[in-house]
Structure formats: structure tokens, C-alpha cells
């Protein structure tokens, strides 16, 4: 909203220096700084409230024994993240942009779904929280909304069902009539993938920061006619505005990591993980980089695949041999390394390194074509 006020002042009075607020890069920097400071400001206050209300992580009997000591640590800290993202976006972004509207609605919606799940688990003491099919329904609904708007909106005419194929020059894939189901699948998959990754102190938060830094670059390039033409990717007028949102999320994540790093003072819970996971998927959809998700979000992808492999193999061996067997000592795969004796901070840092390498590969894919 400050964006419109400053734009009005610039056009009406033309004071020196005010024109800088028109630039996406400058507003993105302000959004990142605002998100960081809001996260650092809200953090202690929200943590104190959660502790006072005794809203803490329950003891997970089926998890690693080393995690039992984490029982009681405040959860639902995703509230800190969401507030620290939404406020800077409302202040510094063009909230009339269809891109900003969709990403904000998607993030807030999935945060509410996650909040309901956390509320039922932590406060109402329902062991499984929100029933899985209702959680999936929430993800499907927002996927349908995002997919339908892109499919039918004239602003996306000519590119609404297209996506860039990584590493191939001037090659786009057309999802055609399958586009909306594909968007639904992506939103649900990325949302759940980040949720699965959120199992070690600082893991999901740090990986999200790395992934979003790469997405900030891609969003800006996609909305710039010169850069998108140079790199032979789909030019999306107005998509550069997403850079402001991504920058706010990076700043908020860094601030949240201050409290979420080992040993964590607060967990984001489903309130945060479902929201930022869904935001990742929606961002990839909006900038037409859906096929880049398994590379850029490689850690999230690996965590999800490890769970799928573990469950399928367990069911297969139980049916064939009468008892279930496992590929990994425990899934998701970060728990496998814990069971091997790796210290939690070492696993997190090594996953960060892999995420950085994957982000570099993702960015390089636009030039190596």
C-alpha cells in the first residue's frame, strides 16, 4: 500500500529520489528487509504466547528417540513467517497484480489449512490432526483456483498452458487440457513435500530460503522483456512483481531461522510448512517453470520420494514375505541419516550445500541450452 502512496507522491509532486520506488529491485530489497525485521520482532512475542498457552510439540513415539527431548517446544510458529511475508507484500508490492493476488491467496489459504491441522493436533489433542482427505481437499481447492485463473485469464493468453523445458533452447511443453489437474498436483505435492522436510531444526526454513533466492532471480528475469528474450524463456509481463513476494519470504525465513536453528526455540508447524510449500509450487506455476521443480526443489523431492519408496516397499514385502521390510532405517530420508549416527546440525548443513548446488544448476539451466 505504501507503493501506491509513494507512486502518487512521485507523480503529483515529483520530489527528487522518489522515482526509485517504481523499481522492482528496490522494492524487493525493502520487502526483504521489512520481512526480516518483522520476523525478528514477532518471533519472541509469538514464542512467549505459545509457551504461555502451552502450545508445544507433542512427543513423537514413532520418530527418532533423540527427538523426544523436543517435546514441548512451541509449534505453530508459522504464524511468525506468514505475518512477516504478508505485511511487506501489502506494503511494497503492486497488490492489483494478478500474480500477487494469486500468490497471496494461495499462501494464506494453505496457512489456514495448516493452522487448522495444528490446532486440532496441539490444542484439541486429536492424534492425527486434520483428517488427511480434508487437508488434501484444501490443497486441491486452491490448486483449482490458481489453475483456472491462469487457464481462463486473458492476461495469460498464448502461454496459459505452456511451461519451459529446462536445458532445451526454445522448447516449451504444452500441458493443454491437463493443465488444471497438473497445477492441482503440483500445489498439493510441493505443499506436502515441505511439510515432510520440516523434521529437523532449521532444515525446511533454510532450504526454503535457498530455493526462494533462486526463484527471485527467475521471477525477475521472466518479467523482464530483455532478459527473458536473451535467455529464450517465456516472457510474462508483470511477473517480475513476484520478486517482491519472494524477497519478503526470504527475509522472513532468515528471521525465522534465527529462532528455528538448532536447538530450535520454535517450530513452524503445518501453519508454516504447508504455506511455504504451496507458495513454492504456485510460484513455479506462475512463472512457467513447473518442470524445474524436481531440480530446484531437489531436497523436497528427495524427502517425498524416500517416504513413497519406504511405504511401497514395506507393503510389498509384507504381502510377499509376511512381514514388512524397509529400504531406509527411517523415512523421510533425513531421519535415515540420524539413525546412522549423523548429528542433526551436520545433516542440515549438508542438505543446505546440496540445495545450493541444485539452485546453481537450476539457474545455469537457462544458459546451458
PAGUZA-387480 format. One record per residue (C-alpha): residue in three letters; x, y, z. Coordinates in Angstrom, 3 decimals. Example, Ala and Ser with C-alpha at 12.3 -4.5 7.8 and 13.67 -1.06 7.14 Angstrom:
ALA 12.300 -4.500 7.800
SER 13.670 -1.060 7.140
This chain:
UNK 0.000 0.000 0.000
UNK 2.961 2.289 0.562
UNK 3.781 1.549 -3.071
UNK 0.652 3.411 -4.222
UNK 1.198 6.308 -1.808
UNK 4.786 6.796 -2.919
UNK 3.786 6.424 -6.569
UNK 1.142 9.124 -6.080
UNK 3.641 11.448 -4.411
UNK 6.130 10.844 -7.225
UNK 3.592 11.565 -9.985
UNK 1.988 14.549 -8.233
UNK 4.912 16.362 -6.685
UNK 7.926 14.758 -8.424
UNK 10.237 15.067 -5.394
UNK 13.831 14.033 -6.158
UNK 14.618 10.380 -5.474
UNK 11.036 9.118 -5.214
UNK 11.172 7.532 -8.652
UNK 13.308 4.752 -7.176
UNK 10.172 3.192 -5.658
UNK 8.998 2.242 -9.144
UNK 11.844 -0.242 -9.462
UNK 11.079 -3.846 -8.557
UNK 14.635 -4.420 -7.340
UNK 14.430 -1.562 -4.844
UNK 11.002 -2.584 -3.548
UNK 12.169 -6.193 -3.302
UNK 15.090 -5.106 -1.143
UNK 12.705 -3.162 1.088
UNK 10.375 -6.181 1.293
UNK 13.259 -8.457 2.311
UNK 14.440 -6.029 4.994
UNK 10.891 -5.491 6.263
UNK 10.250 -9.247 6.340
UNK 13.483 -9.860 8.247
UNK 12.828 -7.228 10.906
UNK 9.178 -8.185 11.317
UNK 10.183 -11.810 11.808
UNK 12.748 -10.816 14.429
UNK 10.146 -8.561 16.072
UNK 7.239 -11.009 16.074
UNK 9.415 -14.020 16.940
UNK 9.941 -13.519 20.692
UNK 6.380 -12.255 21.165
UNK 4.732 -15.196 19.403
UNK 7.049 -17.697 21.116
UNK 6.161 -16.211 24.506
UNK 2.426 -16.516 23.758
UNK 2.821 -20.106 22.546
UNK 4.752 -21.002 25.706
UNK 2.160 -19.318 27.911
UNK -0.666 -21.194 26.178
UNK 1.423 -24.403 26.341
UNK 1.144 -24.879 22.591
UNK 4.067 -27.234 22.166
UNK 5.215 -30.133 20.007
UNK 3.874 -33.485 21.139
UNK 6.212 -36.395 21.815
UNK 6.501 -38.492 18.642
UNK 6.802 -42.131 19.625
UNK 7.332 -43.205 16.017
UNK 10.157 -40.678 15.498
UNK 13.840 -40.862 16.483
UNK 14.392 -41.112 20.223
UNK 16.760 -38.139 20.002
UNK 13.681 -36.014 19.195
UNK 11.819 -36.919 22.350
UNK 13.598 -34.118 24.178
UNK 11.978 -31.651 21.746
UNK 8.514 -32.368 23.133
UNK 7.004 -29.164 24.457
UNK 8.919 -26.872 22.100
UNK 6.472 -24.201 20.872
UNK 4.935 -25.013 17.499
UNK 2.623 -23.135 15.099
UNK 5.497 -20.687 14.627
UNK 4.434 -20.439 11.009
UNK 2.313 -17.530 12.244
UNK 5.573 -15.556 12.508
UNK 6.501 -16.421 8.934
UNK 3.125 -15.635 7.386
UNK 2.767 -12.278 9.135
UNK 6.316 -11.363 8.137
UNK 5.587 -12.183 4.490
UNK 2.090 -10.782 4.027
UNK 2.727 -7.373 5.639
UNK 5.796 -6.473 3.491
UNK 3.988 -7.633 0.340
UNK 0.985 -5.456 1.169
UNK 3.329 -2.525 1.791
UNK 5.722 -2.766 -1.136
UNK 4.090 -4.814 -3.907
UNK 1.535 -3.868 -6.544
UNK -1.395 -5.675 -4.926
UNK -3.510 -5.160 -8.055
UNK -1.213 -7.544 -9.917
UNK -2.859 -10.880 -10.739
UNK 0.430 -12.561 -9.808
UNK 0.494 -11.010 -6.328
UNK -3.208 -11.711 -5.770
UNK -2.833 -15.402 -6.632
UNK 0.330 -15.995 -4.603
UNK -1.087 -14.184 -1.561
UNK -4.411 -16.019 -1.672
UNK -2.641 -19.359 -2.120
UNK -0.184 -18.781 0.723
UNK -2.788 -17.519 3.188
UNK -5.270 -20.276 2.282
UNK -2.743 -23.065 2.820
UNK -1.550 -21.422 6.020
UNK -5.131 -21.558 7.314
UNK -5.373 -25.245 6.357
UNK -2.107 -25.868 8.225
UNK -3.293 -23.778 11.187
UNK -6.445 -25.898 11.455
UNK -4.329 -29.051 11.371
UNK -2.010 -27.722 14.099
UNK -4.961 -26.528 16.171
UNK -6.621 -29.935 16.119
UNK -3.348 -31.724 16.945
UNK -1.869 -29.448 19.571
UNK -4.848 -27.779 21.228
UNK -7.701 -30.226 20.687
UNK -5.301 -33.197 21.081
UNK -6.537 -35.070 18.024
UNK -3.669 -37.521 17.356
UNK -3.682 -37.069 13.563
UNK -4.929 -33.506 13.437
UNK -6.946 -32.626 10.366
UNK -8.079 -35.766 8.524
UNK -5.804 -36.325 5.529
UNK -8.573 -36.156 2.938
UNK -9.752 -32.782 4.273
UNK -6.208 -31.447 4.188
UNK -5.890 -32.682 0.615
UNK -9.239 -31.090 -0.210
UNK -7.896 -27.723 0.937
UNK -4.857 -28.145 -1.308
UNK -6.984 -29.252 -4.255
UNK -9.325 -26.258 -3.919
UNK -6.518 -23.692 -4.091
UNK -4.883 -25.650 -6.916
UNK -8.119 -25.495 -8.915
UNK -8.456 -21.759 -8.260
UNK -4.892 -20.957 -9.353
UNK -5.016 -23.291 -12.352
UNK -8.412 -21.994 -13.507
UNK -7.406 -18.334 -13.262
UNK -4.264 -18.943 -15.319
UNK -6.132 -21.116 -17.827
UNK -9.022 -18.708 -18.439
UNK -7.496 -15.273 -17.731
UNK -6.771 -13.192 -20.857
UNK -3.596 -11.952 -19.179
UNK -2.052 -15.402 -19.752
UNK -3.379 -15.741 -23.312
UNK -0.969 -17.624 -25.553
UNK 1.093 -19.064 -22.688
UNK -1.521 -20.240 -20.183
UNK -0.800 -23.981 -20.575
UNK 2.856 -23.748 -21.569
UNK 5.939 -24.425 -19.458
UNK 9.645 -24.023 -20.115
UNK 11.629 -27.227 -20.633
UNK 14.937 -26.984 -18.701
UNK 18.208 -27.194 -20.659
UNK 16.448 -27.107 -24.061
UNK 16.542 -23.905 -26.115
UNK 13.237 -22.528 -27.454
UNK 11.388 -25.652 -26.317
UNK 8.153 -25.292 -24.368
UNK 5.845 -28.090 -23.316
UNK 2.087 -27.674 -23.579
UNK 0.002 -29.328 -20.839
UNK -3.117 -28.485 -22.875
UNK -6.356 -29.746 -21.280
UNK -4.444 -31.418 -18.473
UNK -3.172 -28.073 -17.215
UNK -5.535 -27.557 -14.261
UNK -5.075 -31.136 -12.914
UNK -1.309 -30.661 -13.245
UNK -1.461 -27.420 -11.236
UNK -3.542 -29.151 -8.544
UNK -0.976 -31.962 -8.350
UNK 1.958 -29.515 -8.144
UNK 0.418 -27.410 -5.376
UNK -0.513 -30.469 -3.298
UNK 2.839 -32.159 -3.915
UNK 5.051 -29.178 -3.047
UNK 2.935 -28.301 -0.033
UNK 3.247 -31.816 1.380
UNK 6.930 -32.088 0.386
UNK 7.969 -29.112 2.518
UNK 5.799 -30.461 5.315
UNK 7.756 -33.756 5.184
UNK 11.078 -31.885 5.104
UNK 10.220 -29.941 8.251
UNK 11.625 -32.577 10.588
UNK 14.957 -31.156 11.725
UNK 15.749 -27.809 13.332
UNK 16.209 -25.210 10.600
UNK 16.043 -27.696 7.718
UNK 12.855 -26.637 5.893
UNK 13.422 -22.948 6.698
UNK 16.976 -22.883 5.361
UNK 16.165 -24.908 2.231
UNK 13.211 -22.609 1.554
UNK 15.491 -19.566 1.758
UNK 17.909 -21.053 -0.781
UNK 15.135 -22.100 -3.171
UNK 13.439 -18.715 -2.921
UNK 16.654 -16.838 -3.688
UNK 16.819 -18.714 -6.988
UNK 13.112 -18.072 -7.619
UNK 13.630 -14.355 -7.015
UNK 16.138 -14.267 -9.885
UNK 13.883 -16.353 -12.167
UNK 10.802 -14.231 -11.373
UNK 12.639 -11.019 -12.169
UNK 14.041 -12.395 -15.439
UNK 10.639 -13.764 -16.510
UNK 9.081 -10.320 -16.134
UNK 11.853 -8.519 -17.995
UNK 11.452 -8.458 -21.787
UNK 15.173 -8.024 -22.480
UNK 16.486 -10.724 -20.126
UNK 13.760 -13.267 -20.944
UNK 14.394 -12.777 -24.669
UNK 18.152 -13.141 -24.173
UNK 17.710 -16.395 -22.243
UNK 14.958 -17.668 -24.568
UNK 12.385 -18.230 -21.828
UNK 8.696 -17.336 -21.747
UNK 8.222 -13.594 -21.232
UNK 5.469 -12.924 -18.675
UNK 4.609 -9.224 -18.409
UNK 4.031 -8.300 -14.777
UNK 5.513 -11.470 -13.301
UNK 8.512 -9.507 -12.064
UNK 6.248 -8.264 -9.282
UNK 6.547 -11.743 -7.751
UNK 10.145 -10.826 -6.902
UNK 8.761 -8.605 -4.140
UNK 6.842 -11.532 -2.640
UNK 9.817 -13.888 -2.894
UNK 12.128 -11.309 -1.333
UNK 9.712 -10.859 1.573
UNK 9.660 -14.632 2.079
UNK 13.468 -14.785 2.018
UNK 13.716 -12.038 4.636
UNK 11.009 -13.605 6.801
UNK 12.645 -17.041 6.539
UNK 16.033 -15.697 7.596
UNK 14.417 -14.017 10.592
UNK 12.523 -17.184 11.488
UNK 15.712 -19.226 11.125
UNK 17.163 -17.144 13.965
UNK 14.725 -18.900 16.291
UNK 14.324 -22.173 14.375
UNK 18.017 -23.093 14.051
UNK 19.443 -25.844 16.267
UNK 18.395 -26.098 19.046
UNK 15.050 -24.732 17.893
UNK 13.104 -22.329 20.102
UNK 10.034 -22.750 17.898
UNK 8.765 -24.971 15.084
UNK 6.794 -23.633 12.137
UNK 4.275 -26.495 12.227
UNK 1.870 -27.135 9.377
UNK 0.839 -23.476 9.646
UNK 4.131 -22.579 8.022
UNK 5.250 -25.666 6.109
UNK 2.055 -26.160 4.092
UNK 2.006 -22.456 3.227
UNK 5.591 -22.055 2.055
UNK 5.483 -25.400 0.257
UNK 2.353 -24.332 -1.583
UNK 3.915 -20.926 -2.298
UNK 6.862 -22.702 -3.925
UNK 4.545 -24.691 -6.181
UNK 2.349 -21.722 -7.072
UNK 5.392 -19.578 -7.865
UNK 6.748 -22.257 -10.197
UNK 3.351 -22.434 -11.910
UNK 3.001 -18.656 -12.265
UNK 6.426 -18.215 -13.878
UNK 6.015 -21.307 -16.071
UNK 8.871 -23.295 -14.541
UNK 6.917 -26.357 -13.373
UNK 9.419 -28.829 -14.835
UNK 12.210 -27.198 -12.841
UNK 10.620 -28.171 -9.507
UNK 12.376 -31.582 -9.123
UNK 15.744 -29.872 -9.645
UNK 15.343 -26.606 -7.761
UNK 13.318 -28.305 -5.025
UNK 15.517 -31.397 -5.157
UNK 15.715 -31.762 -1.372
UNK 11.927 -31.587 -1.054
UNK 11.626 -34.054 -3.941
UNK 14.131 -36.448 -2.347
UNK 12.344 -36.347 1.012
UNK 8.993 -37.134 -0.616
UNK 10.354 -39.943 -2.796
UNK 12.031 -41.548 0.229
UNK 8.670 -41.745 2.005
UNK 6.941 -43.181 -1.073
UNK 9.670 -45.800 -1.566
UNK 9.602 -46.758 2.109
UNK 5.834 -47.245 2.184
UNK 5.566 -49.090 -1.117
UNK 8.441 -51.440 -0.292
UNK 7.061 -52.109 3.182
UNK 3.638 -53.019 1.763
UNK 5.183 -55.144 -0.987
UNK 7.423 -57.158 1.343
UNK 4.655 -57.577 3.898
UNK 2.406 -59.040 1.233
UNK 5.162 -61.267 -0.194
UNK 7.047 -62.370 2.918
UNK 4.510 -61.832 5.675
UNK 6.493 -59.054 7.317
UNK 7.279 -55.563 6.124
UNK 10.863 -54.595 5.319
UNK 12.388 -51.167 4.919
UNK 14.765 -49.567 2.436
UNK 15.719 -46.775 4.838
UNK 16.217 -47.010 8.576
UNK 13.529 -44.347 8.851
UNK 11.755 -42.018 6.433
UNK 11.809 -39.180 5.438
UNK 15.436 -39.614 4.489
UNK 16.823 -37.017 6.926
UNK 15.794 -39.411 9.721
UNK 17.700 -42.212 7.947
UNK 20.917 -40.247 8.371
UNK 20.038 -39.541 12.005
UNK 19.674 -43.270 12.593
UNK 23.125 -43.737 11.025
UNK 24.513 -41.543 13.778
UNK 24.919 -38.247 11.938
UNK 24.471 -35.216 14.256
UNK 21.389 -33.178 13.399
UNK 23.281 -29.924 12.598
UNK 25.587 -31.823 10.193
UNK 22.620 -33.256 8.277
UNK 21.043 -29.818 7.999
UNK 24.220 -28.118 6.750
UNK 24.911 -30.875 4.217
UNK 21.367 -30.610 2.908
UNK 21.916 -26.837 2.618
UNK 25.001 -27.498 0.497
UNK 23.070 -29.838 -1.798
UNK 20.261 -27.264 -2.078
UNK 22.745 -24.541 -3.060
UNK 24.254 -26.791 -5.748
UNK 20.782 -27.584 -7.097
UNK 19.875 -23.878 -7.125
UNK 23.015 -23.107 -9.145
UNK 22.182 -25.913 -11.592
UNK 18.643 -24.563 -11.921
UNK 19.882 -21.073 -12.743
UNK 22.522 -22.470 -15.100
UNK 19.815 -24.386 -16.977
UNK 18.720 -21.111 -18.604
UNK 22.139 -20.544 -20.151
UNK 23.223 -24.128 -20.868
UNK 20.722 -24.672 -23.671
